Amino acid sequence: MYRRTSHVRKLDVLSVDTSSVLQIGDSRQIDAVANILAVQREQAIFYENEFMFENYSAFSVPLTPPILSDPICIDTFHDCPYIFIRKVEVPFLAGSSVVHVGSNESITLETRVVNIRHIFQDEQKTRGRG
Amino acid sequence: MMRYQVINEAICVKKVSVSALTSAASLFIGDTQTVDLRAIYETPPEKMILGATIPIDTAIPAS
């Protein structure tokens, strides 16, 4: 499959997270997975085996892509073999995301985020559930 | 059988600026064939506990 070449003069990236990819150049396959369990406690006291990934179903439910009913025949023709971009600014990359300069064959990204907040309520105002 | 034909002309862009890419997002400058993006974002109401109590004796203060 004939691929185009990408010309990027300036690329600004400030921070790339542990599960993110900044790819400059061709690649064949990229698989990135991020499981994020964010806990905010008003009183920052945590103990050891408190928040485990296993107790949350969001991290175990399978995410299977839909299968194609009938095959698709894709043919692409590039009149101009180049992609020109002068300036690319992507300051932050987080949660298994990808900036890709170049061509690629297959990319699979998966992110699972669960947020938990524990807030102390002050006695007289609200009767919180909990 | 579905036929899908693409004819790419010249492409010249002056500036691309994205404030942030997060949760299975991708910015491509180039060709690709299969892209498979999946994300789950969960903020369950019962996880927002007002008046949470933490047993003090077994806790390890966050360093």
Backbone of each chain as ProteinMPNN parsed JSONL, in Angstrom:
{"seq_chain_A": "MYRRTSHVRKLDVLSVDTSSVLQIGDSRQIDAVANILAVQREQAIFYENEFMFENYSAFSVPLTPPILSDPICIDTFHDCPYIFIRKVEVPFLAGSSVVHVGSNESITLETRVVNIRHIFQDEQKTRGRG", "coords_chain_A": {"N_chain_A": [[0.875, -1.161, 0.0], [0.786, 2.064, -0.995], [2.295, 4.737, 0.722], [1.91, 8.05, 2.114], [4.294, 10.728, 2.744], [4.859, 12.619, 5.712], [5.324, 15.996, 6.348], [6.342, 17.917, 8.922], [6.949, 21.011, 10.228], [7.148, 22.252, 12.719], [6.691, 21.019, 15.966], [4.934, 21.166, 18.881], [4.98, 19.882, 22.044], [4.074, 19.534, 25.392], [3.655, 17.797, 27.663], [3.765, 14.269, 28.043], [1.866, 11.58, 28.91], [2.15, 8.552, 30.945], [0.895, 6.464, 29.592], [0.63, 7.309, 27.036], [1.393, 7.994, 23.541], [3.865, 9.451, 21.555], [4.451, 9.477, 18.384], [6.841, 9.673, 15.936], [7.291, 9.205, 12.688], [6.961, 6.207, 10.656], [4.774, 3.509, 11.615], [3.746, 0.159, 12.561], [1.868, -1.127, 14.249], [-0.069, -0.005, 17.003], [-0.808, -0.369, 20.378], [-2.485, 0.793, 23.091], [-3.242, 0.932, 26.538], [-5.107, 2.189, 29.261], [-5.796, 2.157, 32.635], [-7.559, 3.921, 34.933], [-7.944, 4.977, 38.203], [-9.369, 7.331, 39.997], [-9.097, 8.921, 43.033], [-10.425, 11.179, 45.304], [-9.943, 12.588, 48.377], [-11.165, 14.452, 51.098], [-9.766, 14.526, 53.501], [-6.591, 13.595, 53.23], [-6.025, 10.668, 53.66], [-4.967, 7.442, 53.172], [-5.27, 3.866, 53.018], [-3.59, 0.663, 52.714], [-4.643, -1.738, 51.062], [-6.942, -0.632, 49.719], [-8.26, 0.626, 47.433], [-8.806, -1.341, 44.936], [-8.295, -2.529, 41.608], [-9.814, -4.721, 40.962], [-12.242, -4.614, 42.311], [-13.933, -3.041, 40.847], [-16.342, -2.94, 38.352], [-16.054, -1.627, 35.988], [-13.505, -1.944, 35.043], [-13.382, -4.525, 34.226], [-15.286, -5.216, 32.394], [-15.801, -6.485, 29.14], [-14.724, -4.869, 26.116], [-15.703, -5.134, 23.124], [-15.046, -4.565, 19.691], [-17.47, -3.739, 17.092], [-18.346, -6.226, 14.654], [-17.677, -6.485, 11.101], [-20.395, -6.574, 8.823], [-20.593, -7.072, 5.959], [-17.772, -7.464, 3.739], [-15.493, -4.701, 3.067], [-14.178, -3.016, 0.293], [-11.446, -1.143, 0.103], [-9.9, 1.339, -1.722], [-7.25, 3.527, -2.091], [-5.972, 6.485, -3.564], [-3.125, 8.481, -3.985], [-2.693, 11.561, -5.133], [-0.902, 13.598, -4.518], [2.12, 12.942, -2.993], [2.747, 13.911, -0.451], [2.265, 15.297, 2.874], [1.832, 18.399, 4.142], [2.498, 20.187, 7.043], [2.76, 23.096, 8.912], [2.852, 23.95, 11.617], [2.355, 22.284, 14.662], [0.546, 22.128, 17.588], [0.289, 20.444, 20.491], [-0.208, 20.509, 23.586], [-0.792, 18.795, 25.866], [-0.821, 15.314, 26.586], [-2.702, 12.621, 27.518], [-3.918, 9.646, 29.23], [-3.77, 7.236, 27.48], [-3.432, 8.337, 24.757], [-2.66, 9.377, 21.378], [-0.247, 10.99, 19.366], [0.523, 11.071, 16.069], [2.915, 11.195, 13.685], [3.255, 10.395, 10.54], [2.855, 7.22, 8.828], [0.581, 4.472, 9.479], [-0.557, 1.177, 10.435], [-2.409, -0.304, 12.097], [-4.282, 0.716, 14.925], [-4.987, 0.556, 18.347], [-6.702, 1.846, 20.977], [-7.357, 2.107, 24.463], [-9.204, 3.195, 27.223], [-10.001, 3.324, 30.657], [-11.813, 4.899, 33.104], [-12.434, 5.584, 36.493], [-14.019, 7.606, 38.807], [-13.752, 8.668, 42.163], [-15.071, 10.326, 44.97], [-14.577, 11.47, 48.207], [-16.093, 13.333, 50.534], [-16.025, 15.282, 53.448], [-18.939, 16.025, 55.211], [-20.251, 19.056, 56.624], [-21.681, 19.212, 59.85], [-24.164, 20.667, 60.523], [-25.384, 21.488, 58.113], [-26.098, 19.794, 55.454], [-27.879, 16.663, 55.316], [-26.163, 14.147, 54.548], [-26.112, 11.27, 52.239], [-24.796, 8.023, 52.838]], "CA_chain_A": [[0.0, 0.0, 0.0], [1.688, 3.211, -1.121], [1.979, 5.658, 1.821], [2.42, 9.422, 1.919], [5.216, 11.147, 3.818], [4.327, 13.811, 6.383], [6.329, 17.028, 6.652], [5.893, 18.825, 9.979], [8.115, 21.853, 10.51], [7.306, 22.533, 14.145], [5.766, 20.22, 16.761], [5.064, 21.577, 20.301], [4.279, 19.002, 22.987], [4.625, 19.839, 26.713], [3.805, 16.638, 28.558], [3.205, 13.018, 27.532], [1.532, 10.737, 30.072], [2.841, 7.25, 30.852], [0.282, 5.498, 28.673], [0.381, 7.958, 25.737], [2.462, 7.757, 22.566], [4.169, 10.509, 20.576], [5.163, 8.686, 17.366], [7.292, 10.442, 14.77], [7.795, 8.187, 11.77], [5.943, 5.186, 10.371], [4.689, 2.395, 12.57], [2.834, -0.827, 12.021], [0.727, -1.348, 15.13], [0.045, 0.643, 18.322], [-1.854, -0.748, 21.325], [-2.265, 1.504, 24.363], [-4.348, 0.681, 27.47], [-4.918, 2.933, 30.509], [-6.843, 1.963, 33.656], [-7.344, 5.052, 35.851], [-8.877, 5.024, 39.331], [-9.015, 8.626, 40.61], [-9.769, 9.027, 44.343], [-10.173, 12.454, 45.976], [-10.481, 12.588, 49.751], [-10.909, 15.755, 51.718], [-8.643, 14.255, 54.41], [-5.831, 12.691, 52.349], [-5.487, 9.507, 54.365], [-5.327, 6.239, 52.413], [-4.529, 2.706, 53.519], [-2.945, -0.068, 51.653], [-5.368, -2.435, 50.002], [-8.282, -0.066, 49.783], [-8.89, 0.791, 46.104], [-8.184, -2.291, 44.017], [-8.976, -2.49, 40.314], [-10.743, -5.849, 40.78], [-13.605, -4.442, 42.86], [-14.776, -2.14, 40.034], [-16.69, -3.692, 37.138], [-15.685, -0.858, 34.779], [-12.201, -2.38, 34.529], [-13.363, -5.922, 33.757], [-16.293, -5.477, 31.342], [-15.08, -6.544, 27.853], [-15.135, -3.871, 25.119], [-15.326, -5.723, 21.826], [-15.514, -3.733, 18.577], [-18.492, -4.398, 16.265], [-17.733, -6.918, 13.502], [-18.235, -6.004, 9.83], [-21.341, -7.563, 8.268], [-20.021, -7.546, 4.682], [-16.426, -6.884, 3.602], [-15.39, -3.414, 2.354], [-12.951, -2.932, -0.527], [-11.021, 0.27, 0.163], [-8.662, 1.633, -2.45], [-6.945, 4.958, -1.983], [-4.954, 6.952, -4.522], [-2.572, 9.765, -3.535], [-2.103, 12.334, -6.234], [0.301, 14.271, -4.01], [2.663, 11.99, -2.018], [3.224, 14.562, 0.775], [1.34, 16.05, 3.732], [2.64, 19.487, 4.717], [1.897, 20.953, 8.144], [3.856, 23.952, 9.387], [2.987, 24.022, 13.067], [1.39, 21.458, 15.397], [0.665, 22.368, 19.036], [-0.554, 19.582, 21.32], [0.552, 20.598, 24.826], [-0.92, 17.717, 26.855], [-1.265, 14.002, 26.106], [-2.924, 11.799, 28.716], [-4.922, 8.59, 29.118], [-3.558, 6.444, 26.254], [-3.758, 9.043, 23.515], [-1.535, 9.228, 20.435], [-0.003, 11.943, 18.271], [1.252, 10.199, 15.144], [3.361, 11.88, 12.465], [3.746, 9.281, 9.726], [1.725, 6.337, 8.522], [0.405, 3.397, 10.461], [-1.504, 0.192, 9.908], [-3.575, -0.502, 12.974], [-4.083, 1.344, 16.231], [-6.069, 0.208, 19.275], [-6.507, 2.588, 22.23], [-8.437, 1.781, 25.389], [-9.066, 3.922, 28.494], [-11.113, 3.101, 31.604], [-11.623, 5.854, 34.197], [-13.462, 5.593, 37.539], [-13.75, 8.699, 39.747], [-14.368, 8.505, 43.493], [-14.812, 11.509, 45.806], [-15.062, 11.377, 49.59], [-16.062, 14.685, 51.085], [-16.625, 15.365, 54.784], [-19.969, 17.081, 55.201], [-20.304, 19.706, 57.942], [-22.834, 18.613, 60.547], [-25.507, 21.276, 60.589], [-26.066, 21.792, 56.839], [-26.852, 18.79, 54.689], [-27.905, 15.283, 55.853], [-25.664, 13.429, 53.351], [-26.266, 9.796, 52.233], [-23.407, 7.669, 52.819]], "C_chain_A": [[0.928, 1.23, 0.0], [1.305, 4.251, -0.057], [2.537, 7.038, 1.529], [3.432, 9.732, 2.998], [4.708, 12.47, 4.387], [5.484, 14.733, 6.687], [5.753, 17.933, 7.717], [7.095, 19.679, 10.355], [8.285, 22.029, 12.005], [6.261, 21.749, 14.927], [5.978, 20.605, 18.228], [4.283, 20.608, 21.164], [4.894, 19.291, 24.362], [4.777, 18.569, 27.533], [3.101, 15.442, 27.956], [3.049, 12.074, 28.719], [2.151, 9.362, 29.899], [2.209, 6.36, 29.788], [0.044, 6.117, 27.306], [1.6, 7.789, 24.853], [2.617, 8.991, 21.688], [5.048, 9.844, 19.528], [5.537, 9.591, 16.214], [7.938, 9.439, 13.836], [6.75, 7.109, 11.615], [5.922, 4.137, 11.467], [3.692, 1.399, 12.024], [1.616, -0.974, 12.936], [0.972, -0.658, 16.46], [-1.116, 0.159, 19.164], [-1.566, -0.027, 22.627], [-3.492, 1.288, 25.242], [-4.063, 1.498, 28.726], [-6.098, 2.649, 31.424], [-6.608, 2.992, 34.742], [-8.412, 5.006, 36.936], [-8.53, 6.277, 40.119], [-9.805, 8.771, 41.909], [-9.401, 10.381, 44.944], [-10.79, 12.382, 47.359], [-10.154, 13.907, 50.398], [-9.748, 15.6, 52.697], [-7.763, 13.209, 53.735], [-5.191, 11.569, 53.146], [-5.938, 8.269, 53.597], [-4.669, 5.057, 53.1], [-4.428, 1.652, 52.442], [-3.891, -0.671, 50.634], [-6.797, -1.912, 49.929], [-8.911, -0.01, 48.392], [-8.202, -0.157, 45.141], [-8.99, -2.296, 42.721], [-10.054, -3.57, 40.24], [-12.141, -5.507, 41.267], [-14.46, -3.555, 41.975], [-15.046, -2.814, 38.702], [-16.23, -2.936, 35.9], [-14.377, -1.374, 34.195], [-12.253, -3.796, 33.975], [-14.356, -6.144, 32.63], [-15.577, -5.475, 29.99], [-15.611, -5.499, 26.877], [-14.764, -4.415, 23.752], [-15.862, -4.843, 20.7], [-16.556, -4.476, 17.75], [-17.828, -5.072, 15.06], [-18.44, -6.449, 12.223], [-19.218, -7.037, 9.274], [-20.835, -8.021, 6.907], [-18.706, -6.806, 4.431], [-16.454, -5.588, 2.803], [-14.099, -3.449, 1.563], [-12.563, -1.47, -0.597], [-9.83, 0.415, -0.746], [-8.451, 3.138, -2.476], [-5.854, 5.282, -2.991], [-4.447, 8.306, -4.05], [-2.006, 10.483, -4.742], [-0.822, 12.987, -5.764], [0.878, 13.394, -2.901], [3.096, 12.635, -0.717], [2.051, 15.158, 1.545], [2.191, 17.129, 4.379], [1.873, 20.133, 5.862], [2.999, 21.794, 8.759], [3.992, 23.839, 10.889], [1.922, 23.125, 13.713], [1.62, 21.711, 16.875], [-0.266, 21.407, 19.759], [0.094, 19.548, 22.704], [0.434, 19.353, 25.704], [-1.445, 16.445, 26.217], [-1.455, 13.134, 27.337], [-3.868, 10.659, 28.389], [-4.877, 7.871, 27.791], [-4.04, 7.175, 25.015], [-2.479, 9.101, 22.671], [-1.466, 10.438, 19.517], [0.938, 11.217, 17.318], [1.61, 10.995, 13.896], [3.972, 10.791, 11.592], [2.598, 8.326, 9.495], [1.738, 5.134, 9.453], [-0.561, 2.389, 9.903], [-2.691, 0.013, 10.834], [-3.264, 0.082, 14.34], [-5.286, 1.01, 17.101], [-5.796, 0.925, 20.589], [-7.669, 2.273, 23.154], [-8.177, 2.515, 26.699], [-10.266, 3.617, 29.375], [-10.871, 3.985, 32.81], [-12.772, 5.7, 35.178], [-13.073, 6.688, 38.528], [-14.462, 8.441, 41.067], [-14.034, 9.745, 44.307], [-15.392, 11.276, 47.187], [-14.936, 12.751, 50.218], [-16.687, 14.651, 52.474], [-17.708, 16.416, 54.75], [-19.982, 17.717, 56.576], [-21.685, 19.433, 58.53], [-24.13, 19.333, 60.251], [-26.149, 21.348, 59.215], [-26.746, 20.562, 56.28], [-26.832, 17.461, 55.433], [-27.418, 14.393, 54.686], [-25.975, 11.95, 53.426], [-24.888, 9.208, 52.457], [-22.861, 6.538, 53.563]], "O_chain_A": [[1.75, 1.396, 0.901], [0.134, 4.612, 0.061], [3.512, 7.183, 0.791], [3.445, 9.089, 4.048], [4.198, 13.324, 3.662], [6.507, 14.305, 7.222], [4.782, 18.646, 7.465], [8.135, 19.155, 10.751], [9.401, 21.97, 12.521], [5.076, 21.801, 14.599], [7.065, 20.402, 18.769], [3.062, 20.512, 21.042], [6.118, 19.294, 24.489], [5.858, 18.274, 28.042], [1.996, 15.557, 27.426], [4.01, 11.811, 29.443], [2.632, 9.035, 28.814], [2.911, 5.579, 29.146], [-0.664, 5.534, 26.485], [2.694, 7.484, 25.328], [1.642, 9.513, 21.147], [6.247, 9.661, 19.743], [4.675, 10.205, 15.586], [8.995, 8.885, 14.137], [5.761, 7.087, 12.348], [6.918, 3.907, 12.153], [2.893, 1.721, 11.145], [0.476, -0.95, 12.471], [2.08, -0.708, 16.994], [-2.271, 0.252, 18.749], [-0.5, -0.219, 23.212], [-4.628, 1.432, 24.79], [-2.933, 1.516, 29.214], [-7.251, 2.866, 31.053], [-5.575, 2.957, 35.411], [-9.61, 4.996, 36.652], [-7.525, 6.306, 40.83], [-11.036, 8.748, 41.895], [-8.221, 10.704, 45.083], [-11.989, 12.15, 47.511], [-9.043, 14.425, 50.282], [-8.845, 16.437, 52.727], [-8.148, 12.041, 53.67], [-3.97, 11.517, 53.294], [-7.134, 8.061, 53.389], [-3.611, 5.217, 53.709], [-5.084, 1.727, 51.403], [-3.963, -0.212, 49.494], [-7.75, -2.679, 50.066], [-9.999, -0.551, 48.194], [-7.149, 0.163, 44.59], [-10.204, -2.094, 42.729], [-11.07, -3.399, 39.567], [-13.126, -6.021, 40.736], [-15.622, -3.322, 42.307], [-14.118, -3.215, 38.0], [-16.034, -3.551, 34.852], [-14.152, -1.262, 32.99], [-11.304, -4.244, 33.331], [-14.283, -7.172, 31.958], [-14.813, -4.551, 29.712], [-16.818, -5.268, 26.816], [-13.653, -4.193, 23.269], [-17.016, -4.418, 20.749], [-16.541, -5.705, 17.701], [-16.859, -4.548, 14.511], [-19.612, -6.074, 12.24], [-18.92, -8.231, 9.252], [-20.657, -9.22, 6.693], [-18.542, -5.662, 4.856], [-17.33, -5.392, 1.961], [-13.054, -3.853, 2.074], [-13.226, -0.66, -1.245], [-8.839, -0.297, -0.582], [-9.342, 3.91, -2.831], [-4.947, 4.488, -3.242], [-5.246, 9.191, -3.745], [-0.986, 10.084, -5.305], [0.199, 12.966, -6.451], [0.169, 13.12, -1.932], [3.765, 11.975, 0.078], [1.005, 15.479, 0.981], [3.156, 16.828, 5.082], [0.738, 20.575, 5.684], [4.061, 21.272, 9.095], [5.095, 23.655, 11.403], [0.744, 23.194, 13.362], [2.732, 21.541, 17.376], [-1.485, 21.536, 19.655], [0.878, 18.64, 22.979], [1.441, 18.889, 26.24], [-2.382, 16.474, 25.419], [-0.521, 12.921, 28.11], [-4.553, 10.702, 27.367], [-5.856, 7.893, 27.045], [-4.933, 6.707, 24.309], [-1.373, 8.903, 23.175], [-2.475, 10.867, 18.958], [2.024, 10.795, 17.715], [0.733, 11.418, 13.143], [5.074, 10.316, 11.866], [1.476, 8.594, 9.923], [2.733, 4.822, 10.107], [-1.317, 2.703, 8.985], [-3.84, 0.157, 10.419], [-2.149, -0.033, 14.849], [-6.436, 1.149, 16.685], [-4.789, 0.661, 21.247], [-8.816, 2.179, 22.718], [-7.068, 2.469, 27.23], [-11.408, 3.642, 28.914], [-9.846, 3.851, 33.479], [-13.938, 5.685, 34.782], [-11.949, 6.71, 39.03], [-15.627, 8.045, 41.089], [-12.883, 10.18, 44.349], [-16.564, 10.925, 47.324], [-13.837, 13.268, 50.413], [-17.751, 14.062, 52.664], [-17.475, 17.549, 54.329], [-19.76, 17.043, 57.581], [-22.698, 19.423, 57.831], [-25.092, 18.721, 59.787], [-27.375, 21.276, 59.134], [-27.902, 20.312, 56.62], [-25.855, 17.161, 56.119], [-28.25, 13.934, 53.903], [-26.095, 11.399, 54.52], [-23.893, 9.907, 52.261], [-21.658, 6.285, 53.506]]}, "seq_chain_B": "MMRYQVINEAICVKKVSVSALTSAASLFIGDTQTVDLRAIYETPPEKMILGATIPIDTAIPAS", "coords_chain_B": {"N_chain_B": [[-20.593, -6.592, -1.442], [-18.857, -3.754, -0.456], [-17.645, -0.932, -2.107], [-15.062, 1.391, -1.549], [-13.713, 4.265, -2.425], [-10.854, 6.372, -2.405], [-9.485, 9.451, -3.281], [-6.707, 11.259, -2.854], [-5.868, 14.608, -2.804], [-3.453, 17.307, -2.898], [-2.338, 18.298, 0.385], [-2.015, 20.937, 2.496], [-1.337, 22.419, 5.492], [-1.472, 25.179, 7.689], [-1.456, 25.576, 10.483], [-1.999, 23.493, 13.278], [-3.731, 23.273, 16.224], [-4.283, 21.813, 19.295], [-5.896, 21.725, 22.39], [-5.758, 19.721, 24.341], [-5.18, 16.168, 24.473], [-7.004, 13.451, 25.433], [-8.06, 10.406, 27.054], [-8.137, 7.988, 25.133], [-7.778, 9.314, 22.637], [-6.823, 10.36, 19.346], [-4.423, 11.943, 17.245], [-3.791, 12.214, 13.956], [-1.26, 12.516, 11.581], [-0.957, 11.565, 8.683], [-1.261, 8.373, 6.974], [-3.59, 5.735, 7.745], [-4.934, 2.436, 8.554], [-6.729, 0.721, 10.18], [-8.595, 1.893, 12.881], [-9.143, 1.779, 16.304], [-10.892, 2.785, 18.858], [-11.53, 2.904, 22.312], [-13.386, 3.716, 25.215], [-14.132, 4.081, 28.657], [-15.922, 5.983, 30.942], [-16.464, 6.67, 34.243], [-18.425, 8.007, 36.775], [-19.826, 7.17, 39.303], [-22.861, 7.89, 41.08], [-23.129, 6.899, 43.696], [-20.611, 6.776, 44.533], [-19.879, 9.181, 45.325], [-19.442, 10.175, 48.262], [-20.938, 11.785, 50.911], [-19.772, 12.99, 53.949], [-17.861, 11.037, 54.571], [-16.32, 8.445, 56.43], [-13.207, 7.74, 57.896], [-11.272, 5.164, 59.241], [-9.0, 6.008, 61.673], [-6.862, 4.679, 62.918], [-5.75, 2.627, 61.302], [-4.703, 3.903, 59.162], [-2.478, 5.073, 56.586], [-0.659, 7.913, 56.479], [-0.698, 10.085, 53.674], [2.269, 10.373, 51.848]], "CA_chain_B": [[-19.244, -6.017, -1.221], [-18.936, -2.294, -0.563], [-16.395, -0.337, -2.607], [-14.844, 2.711, -0.957], [-12.531, 4.751, -3.151], [-10.402, 7.667, -1.885], [-8.435, 10.066, -4.093], [-6.194, 12.353, -2.038], [-5.117, 15.658, -3.488], [-2.42, 17.9, -2.015], [-2.871, 18.825, 1.635], [-1.014, 21.797, 3.161], [-2.014, 23.069, 6.604], [-0.533, 26.127, 8.292], [-1.296, 25.371, 11.915], [-2.962, 22.653, 13.969], [-3.456, 23.404, 17.662], [-5.288, 21.093, 20.075], [-5.508, 22.09, 23.757], [-5.288, 18.517, 25.061], [-5.7, 14.892, 23.962], [-7.099, 12.531, 26.566], [-8.93, 9.215, 27.011], [-8.207, 7.266, 23.859], [-7.947, 10.219, 21.492], [-5.598, 10.278, 18.534], [-4.257, 12.979, 16.22], [-2.997, 11.54, 12.93], [-0.763, 13.259, 10.422], [-0.443, 10.458, 7.883], [-2.325, 7.425, 6.62], [-3.745, 4.566, 8.613], [-6.008, 1.59, 8.021], [-7.805, 0.433, 11.133], [-8.486, 2.684, 14.111], [-10.096, 1.168, 17.217], [-10.773, 3.606, 20.073], [-12.581, 2.519, 23.283], [-13.19, 4.425, 26.485], [-15.204, 4.046, 29.663], [-15.711, 7.031, 31.942], [-17.511, 6.374, 35.218], [-18.474, 8.745, 38.039], [-21.091, 6.695, 39.868], [-23.341, 8.786, 42.137], [-22.945, 6.413, 45.081], [-19.195, 6.884, 44.928], [-19.676, 10.526, 45.875], [-19.981, 9.96, 49.615], [-20.84, 12.961, 51.796], [-19.628, 12.524, 55.314], [-17.131, 9.755, 54.57], [-15.553, 8.298, 57.684], [-12.003, 6.919, 57.675], [-10.699, 4.744, 60.528], [-7.712, 6.699, 61.773], [-5.724, 3.892, 63.422], [-5.046, 1.776, 60.314], [-4.44, 4.671, 57.923], [-1.084, 5.497, 56.342], [-0.768, 9.287, 55.942], [-0.114, 10.211, 52.319], [3.592, 11.055, 52.026]], "C_chain_B": [[-19.363, -4.511, -1.432], [-17.597, -1.778, -1.09], [-16.252, 1.068, -2.059], [-13.562, 3.244, -1.553], [-12.167, 6.149, -2.653], [-9.329, 8.18, -2.816], [-7.96, 11.298, -3.358], [-5.434, 13.332, -2.907], [-4.039, 16.174, -2.533], [-3.081, 18.402, -0.739], [-1.78, 19.622, 2.328], [-1.749, 22.596, 4.222], [-1.0, 23.987, 7.264], [-0.337, 25.773, 9.764], [-2.379, 24.444, 12.439], [-2.696, 22.857, 15.452], [-4.61, 22.796, 18.427], [-4.939, 21.347, 21.535], [-5.067, 20.837, 24.519], [-5.895, 17.297, 24.397], [-5.798, 13.967, 25.156], [-8.099, 11.434, 26.27], [-9.134, 8.706, 25.596], [-8.493, 8.193, 22.695], [-6.683, 10.114, 20.651], [-5.606, 11.359, 17.473], [-3.295, 12.406, 15.197], [-2.563, 12.531, 11.873], [-0.131, 12.206, 9.539], [-1.572, 9.478, 7.643], [-2.412, 6.317, 7.659], [-4.859, 3.706, 8.055], [-7.095, 1.347, 9.034], [-7.553, 1.225, 12.413], [-9.564, 2.176, 15.056], [-9.947, 1.899, 18.564], [-11.894, 3.209, 21.028], [-12.323, 3.245, 24.574], [-14.403, 4.23, 27.368], [-14.903, 5.147, 30.657], [-16.826, 6.9, 32.96], [-17.375, 7.274, 36.44], [-19.779, 8.361, 38.713], [-21.55, 7.565, 41.024], [-23.02, 8.234, 43.521], [-21.479, 6.515, 45.505], [-18.897, 8.264, 45.501], [-20.276, 10.495, 47.274], [-19.792, 11.234, 50.429], [-20.697, 12.428, 53.21], [-18.93, 11.184, 55.373], [-16.348, 9.661, 55.874], [-14.364, 7.38, 57.405], [-11.472, 6.485, 59.034], [-9.271, 5.266, 60.649], [-6.59, 5.717, 62.073], [-5.021, 3.126, 62.298], [-4.6, 2.577, 59.099], [-2.953, 4.987, 57.826], [-1.175, 6.915, 55.776], [-0.062, 9.385, 54.596], [1.211, 10.95, 52.445], [3.704, 12.207, 51.057]], "O_chain_B": [[-19.892, -4.049, -2.443], [-16.541, -2.145, -0.576], [-17.2, 1.853, -2.093], [-12.469, 2.765, -1.25], [-13.035, 7.006, -2.494], [-8.374, 7.467, -3.124], [-8.698, 12.276, -3.237], [-4.507, 12.973, -3.633], [-3.752, 15.561, -1.505], [-4.22, 18.869, -0.756], [-0.745, 19.072, 2.706], [-2.666, 23.357, 3.913], [0.175, 23.643, 7.391], [0.793, 25.678, 10.243], [-3.549, 24.589, 12.084], [-1.574, 22.646, 15.911], [-5.764, 23.189, 18.253], [-3.774, 21.196, 21.903], [-4.094, 20.892, 25.271], [-6.984, 17.366, 23.827], [-4.798, 13.715, 25.829], [-8.892, 11.538, 25.334], [-10.155, 8.959, 24.957], [-9.348, 7.901, 21.859], [-5.605, 9.817, 21.167], [-6.64, 11.661, 16.877], [-2.134, 12.14, 15.505], [-3.372, 13.287, 11.334], [1.074, 11.965, 9.615], [-2.708, 9.716, 8.054], [-1.444, 6.008, 8.353], [-5.635, 4.146, 7.206], [-8.251, 1.708, 8.809], [-6.447, 1.226, 12.953], [-10.742, 2.132, 14.701], [-8.997, 1.658, 19.309], [-13.061, 3.173, 20.639], [-11.174, 3.383, 24.994], [-15.542, 4.214, 26.902], [-13.785, 5.252, 31.162], [-18.001, 7.001, 32.609], [-16.32, 7.3, 37.073], [-20.736, 9.135, 38.701], [-20.738, 7.948, 41.867], [-22.677, 8.995, 44.426], [-21.149, 6.362, 46.681], [-17.835, 8.503, 46.077], [-21.466, 10.753, 47.456], [-18.673, 11.71, 50.622], [-21.42, 11.518, 53.615], [-19.337, 10.294, 56.12], [-15.792, 10.646, 56.36], [-14.514, 6.352, 56.745], [-11.241, 7.329, 59.901], [-8.431, 4.978, 59.796], [-5.483, 5.875, 61.559], [-3.799, 2.986, 62.338], [-4.163, 1.996, 58.105], [-2.263, 5.147, 58.833], [-1.72, 7.098, 54.687], [1.025, 8.84, 54.405], [1.283, 12.013, 53.063], [4.719, 12.903, 51.039]]}, "name": "protein", "num_of_chains": 2, "seq": "MYRRTSHVRKLDVLSVDTSSVLQIGDSRQIDAVANILAVQREQAIFYENEFMFENYSAFSVPLTPPILSDPICIDTFHDCPYIFIRKVEVPFLAGSSVVHVGSNESITLETRVVNIRHIFQDEQKTRGRGMMRYQVINEAICVKKVSVSALTSAASLFIGDTQTVDLRAIYETPPEKMILGATIPIDTAIPAS"}
